[in-house]
Amino acid sequence: MVNCKVGIEQKKIESIDDTIDYALLSAIIHQHFAVPTPLLETVAARIEDDIMRKYPVIRYFYLSIKKLNPALNARADSSEVIIENNY
């Protein structure tokens, strides 16, 4: 389960080009999950790097990756990695 939030500076938005393309954000996220990676932290950091390169206007970034029913040595409904940054 993935939750991604971004914030940009408050400014006059006059066209679609002044906004964030959430379909592209989703595509970036899906692209990273297509590559087997042992650590969710690594996947999260790579997603953040790619999104920030594509959209340097972003001033707030939040990404949560939640693994449901993780294979742990304890009973847990989920485990979660969160990245939250202000730029």
trRosetta pair geometry for C-beta under 8 A, 3 or more apart (Angstrom, degrees):
i j d omega theta_ij theta_ji phi_ij phi_ji
1 64 7.9 -18 112 116 86 96
1 65 7.5 147 79 -160 52 42
1 66 4.3 -21 65 64 103 103
1 67 7.9 -167 24 -74 78 19
1 68 6.3 74 -12 -36 111 105
1 78 7.8 -32 32 -138 124 138
2 29 5.8 142 146 -176 162 141
2 63 7.4 -21 -165 -165 91 84
2 64 7.0 157 -155 85 43 61
2 65 5.5 -7 -104 -105 79 70
2 66 7.6 -167 -73 23 34 72
3 62 7.5 -31 118 124 91 100
3 63 7.3 159 85 -154 57 38
3 64 4.3 4 53 52 101 107
3 66 7.7 32 0 -5 100 108
4 25 5.9 -167 107 162 146 126
4 29 6.5 -133 -32 -70 146 139
4 47 7.8 -112 -100 150 131 132
4 51 7.8 -170 -166 -90 136 164
4 62 6.9 157 -155 89 40 65
4 63 5.1 3 -108 -107 80 77
4 64 7.8 -154 -67 28 45 64
5 60 7.3 -30 121 121 93 104
5 61 7.7 152 87 -158 61 31
5 62 4.2 4 54 56 98 113
5 63 7.9 -158 28 -67 61 44
6 20 5.8 142 82 -109 133 172
6 25 7.2 -145 -6 -105 132 147
6 51 7.2 -141 -81 161 138 132
6 55 7.1 42 179 100 157 148
6 58 4.9 -61 -166 -132 116 118
6 60 6.4 149 -163 85 42 70
6 61 5.7 0 -110 -104 79 63
6 62 7.5 -157 -69 28 41 71
7 58 6.9 98 66 -159 43 71
7 59 5.6 -62 100 67 89 84
7 60 3.3 22 38 43 113 116
7 61 7.9 -127 26 -53 74 39
8 11 7.5 -68 130 20 105 101
8 20 6.7 180 -35 -39 125 109
8 55 7.9 -88 -87 169 111 118
8 57 5.0 19 -136 134 112 102
8 58 6.0 -69 -86 -104 74 42
8 59 6.1 110 -137 9 28 94
9 57 6.8 -99 15 -176 94 89
9 59 5.6 94 -56 -25 70 140
11 18 7.5 -124 93 -173 109 122
12 18 7.9 -54 109 -172 53 162
13 18 4.4 177 -140 106 74 132
13 19 6.2 56 -152 -64 132 87
14 18 5.9 95 39 -14 63 148
15 18 5.5 111 59 -2 63 98
16 19 5.8 -60 -161 30 46 114
20 25 6.7 33 159 -40 110 124
20 55 5.9 26 -117 -124 97 156
20 58 7.4 63 -92 -81 131 98
21 24 4.0 55 99 9 112 114
21 25 7.0 169 96 -14 60 80
22 25 5.1 -42 -146 33 45 117
22 26 6.3 49 153 -20 67 101
23 26 5.7 -52 -152 37 32 114
23 27 6.4 36 148 -22 63 105
24 27 5.4 -50 -145 35 36 114
24 28 6.4 40 153 -22 66 100
24 54 7.0 -159 143 161 128 153
25 28 5.8 -52 -152 32 31 112
25 29 6.5 30 151 -17 64 106
25 51 6.2 42 -125 -119 85 118
26 29 5.7 -55 -149 37 33 112
26 30 6.2 30 154 -17 67 107
27 30 5.7 -54 -143 40 31 110
27 31 6.2 40 154 -28 64 105
28 31 5.6 -52 -150 29 29 117
28 32 6.9 24 155 -15 61 104
28 47 6.3 120 133 -146 102 78
28 50 5.1 179 -162 114 124 128
28 51 5.8 146 108 -72 162 81
28 54 7.1 -126 -75 -2 146 152
29 32 6.1 -61 -157 34 31 106
29 33 6.7 21 152 -12 66 109
29 47 5.7 39 -105 -135 67 129
30 33 5.8 -61 -148 41 35 107
30 34 6.5 44 152 -32 66 102
31 34 5.8 -53 -158 21 31 116
31 35 7.6 18 151 -11 59 102
31 50 8.0 -126 75 148 128 171
32 35 6.2 -60 -161 33 40 105
32 37 7.6 -24 173 -2 84 142
32 43 5.4 129 150 -157 119 86
32 46 5.5 156 -128 99 131 117
32 47 5.1 -101 6 -73 164 89
32 50 7.4 -164 -57 15 120 147
33 43 6.9 58 -83 -156 62 136
37 40 8.0 125 102 -83 107 28
37 42 5.2 -141 171 90 127 120
37 43 5.0 153 76 -64 144 93
37 46 7.8 -142 -101 13 167 144
38 42 7.4 52 62 25 65 139
39 42 4.3 91 76 0 100 103
39 43 7.2 -168 100 -4 57 82
40 43 5.4 -53 -151 38 41 114
40 44 6.1 43 152 -22 71 105
40 65 5.1 -165 -171 98 118 135
40 67 6.7 -120 -70 -36 147 118
40 81 4.4 176 118 -3 117 143
41 44 5.7 -53 -146 36 30 113
41 45 6.4 29 156 -18 64 107
41 81 5.5 -152 -78 -141 62 145
42 45 5.9 -55 -146 37 29 109
42 46 6.3 27 156 -16 64 109
43 46 5.9 -61 -150 39 28 109
43 47 6.3 30 154 -21 65 107
43 65 6.7 74 92 -73 119 172
44 47 5.8 -55 -149 34 29 112
44 48 6.4 29 154 -18 64 105
44 63 5.5 162 -152 108 95 128
44 65 5.6 -131 -76 0 105 127
44 81 5.2 -136 -33 122 150 126
44 83 5.1 158 159 -19 120 123
45 48 5.7 -53 -149 36 32 112
45 49 6.4 34 153 -21 65 105
45 83 7.0 150 -81 -82 55 150
46 49 5.6 -51 -146 35 33 113
46 50 6.4 29 157 -16 65 106
47 50 6.0 -59 -149 38 29 107
47 51 6.2 23 158 -14 66 110
47 63 6.1 147 96 -142 128 162
48 51 6.0 -61 -145 40 27 107
48 52 6.0 23 161 -16 66 112
48 61 6.0 101 -137 151 99 146
48 63 6.1 -129 -69 3 94 143
48 83 5.5 -84 -61 118 141 157
48 85 7.4 82 -157 17 137 132
49 52 6.0 -62 -145 39 24 107
49 53 6.4 25 156 -20 63 107
50 53 5.8 -54 -148 34 30 111
50 54 6.4 24 156 -15 64 109
51 54 5.8 -59 -148 40 32 109
51 55 6.1 -25 170 33 69 105
51 58 7.0 25 139 -8 97 163
51 61 7.0 140 97 -130 129 127
52 55 6.8 -77 -129 66 24 69
52 56 6.7 60 174 -97 65 54
52 58 6.2 -108 -113 56 66 127
52 61 6.8 -46 -73 -68 100 154
52 87 7.6 142 -133 -67 119 156
53 56 7.4 0 -147 -60 21 85
55 58 4.8 71 116 -27 107 106
58 61 5.8 59 150 -65 131 96
58 87 6.6 71 107 32 73 137
59 86 6.6 7 157 -161 73 70
59 87 5.2 -133 -142 62 44 86
60 85 7.4 174 -150 92 43 53
60 86 5.6 -15 -102 -108 73 68
60 87 7.3 -146 -63 18 30 80
61 83 7.0 -21 121 119 102 101
61 84 7.2 179 94 -144 60 36
61 85 5.0 2 56 56 99 92
61 87 7.1 46 -4 -19 104 110
62 82 7.4 -17 -165 -168 80 93
62 83 7.2 171 -148 90 35 61
62 84 4.8 12 -110 -110 80 83
63 82 7.1 164 87 -152 53 48
63 83 4.7 8 52 51 98 99
63 84 7.8 -164 27 -69 55 53
64 80 6.1 -9 -169 -170 95 113
64 81 7.3 161 -152 83 47 49
64 82 4.9 -8 -102 -104 79 84
65 80 6.8 161 83 -152 47 61
65 81 4.9 -3 56 55 97 97
65 82 8.0 -169 24 -75 61 42
66 78 5.1 6 -178 179 102 133
66 79 7.3 165 -153 83 59 36
66 80 4.4 -16 -103 -101 78 95
67 70 4.6 73 109 -79 118 101
67 78 6.2 156 79 -158 49 73
67 79 5.1 -6 55 57 103 86
67 80 7.3 -165 20 -76 66 45
68 77 7.1 -35 -148 160 70 67
68 78 5.1 -35 -106 -99 49 96
69 77 7.0 -37 -71 -163 55 40
69 78 7.3 -18 -22 -84 34 57
70 76 6.0 -18 49 86 100 119
70 78 6.6 89 -14 -154 100 32
70 79 4.3 2 -19 5 157 114
72 76 5.2 25 42 23 143 125
72 79 6.8 128 -51 -50 130 130
76 79 6.2 47 132 -56 143 83
